[in-house]
Each structure stands twice: as C-alpha cells, then as structure tokens.
C-alpha cells in the first residue's frame, strides 16, 4: 500500500518534471525568436550593403538606423 507521503513525493516529482519540460519549451521558443531576429538583422545589413568602414549603425529604442558617409571634401 502506498502512503500519502509517497504519493505526495511522486506528485511533486511529476510536477517538477512537467515544469522542466515547460521551461525547456519556453527556452527553445526564445532561442528560435532570437535566431530569427539575428537572421533578419543580418539580412538588413546585407540588403543595405553595410560597410563597417564607411557606415554608422545607430541603435535607438528597438530600431537601428544606418548612416552612410556620402562624400568627404578636403580643402
């Protein structure tokens, strides 16, 4: 016969396993979202022919502006 304490231990273990699976699913979803954001950001840079020598990236409240040096005049 299973005692109440054993049942409580089994239930606690089951709940811990369920939580671990839910946490892993949340982490996997967050990782996928981050990967998609990185891919989109790299595509943004490629689409705009980003050049680190002549372009300036300006992050601002979840957006990134790309500024480009157009010309330099020497007196």
N, C-alpha and C positions, 0 to 999 in steps of 0.2 A: 504494500500500500504506500502511495506517495503522500508525503506530509505536506502541509500548507507551506512550510518554509522552502521545501524543494520545488514546489510549484511556483512560488514567488521567484526563486532563483532562476528557474527555467524561463519564466516570462521576462525577467529582467535581461537575461542573456539574449533572448529573441528580440526584444526591443532595441538592445544595443546593436545587434546585427542589422536590423532594419534601418536604424539611424546611420550606421556606417555606409550602407548601400545608398541611402538618400544623399548623404554628404558626398559620396563619390560621384553620383549622378550630377549633383549641383556643380562640383568642381569640373567635371568633364564638359558640362554646358558652358561654364565660364571660360574654360580653355578654348573651346571652339569659337566663342564670340570674340575673344582676344585675337585668335589666329585670323579670323575674318577681318577684323579691324586692321591688323598689321598688313594683310594682303591688300586691302583697299587703299591703305596709306602708301604702300609701295607702288601701287598702280597709279595713284595720284601723282607721285613723283615722276614716274616713267612717262605718263601722259603729257606732263609739262616739261619734259626734257630737263629735269633738275640737274644742275651742275653746282657742286658744293663750292667751287672756286668763285663763281660769279653770282650765285643766288643766295638769298637770305630767307630762312624759314622763321616765321613769327607766330608761335602758338598763342592763342587767346581764347579762353573760355570754351574749350572743346573744339575749336577750329584752328586751322593752320593756314596762315597766309604766306604766299610765296612771292617774294620781291626779287626782281632781277635787275642787275646793273645793265643799263642800256648802252651807255657810252661814257667815256672819260675824255675830257678835254685838258690838254696840257698847255699852259701859257708859255 
